[in-house]
Amino acid sequence: MNNPLTAEQEKALVEAIRQAEILTSGEIRVHLEDHCPTPDPLDRAAQVFAELNMHKTAQRNGVLFYLAWQSRQFAVIGDAGINAAVPDDFWETTKENVLQLFRQEKYAGGLENGIRLVGEQLQRYFPYDAATDQNELDDSISYGGGTPQPPRK
């Protein structure tokens, strides 16, 4: 896979995920691949969501950012818990915020902005609880068919 992100951008995205998750019990993942193997990126995002076991969080509050960057397809999806909590237009508004930067080929900036927006909603509806919270999902970026790519040097 040709990665659209530099090693520094990858680190910044993982840090954005960690910062967003500090304040919430929610979980955020980013998945990148060259081309979307399905006509609808939402369908592919749902497949990746399942492959990454994102539906197994205790409060069903996982969120996945999916980008097939060469075929220019993007989706953001959340599990049942967060879907029930956020306003009806939240996912579309978040997607449009991210796409504004993608249109300028600022992939890392768009994803960081989306992670921040999602983190704010997760914090509002699923605040961090020191007594019960644990990091349920890996914060690293996944690639291709859901298999994490080794960190670049």
Buried (B, 14 or more C-beta within 10 A) or exposed (E): EEBBBEEEBBBBBBEBBEEBBEBBBBBBBBBBBBEBEEEEBBEBBBBBBEEBEBEEBEBBBBBBBBBBBEEEBBBBBBBEBBBEBBEEEBBEEBBEBBBEBBEEEBBBBBBBBBBBBBBEBBBEBBEBEEEEBEEBBBBBBBBEEBEEBEEEE
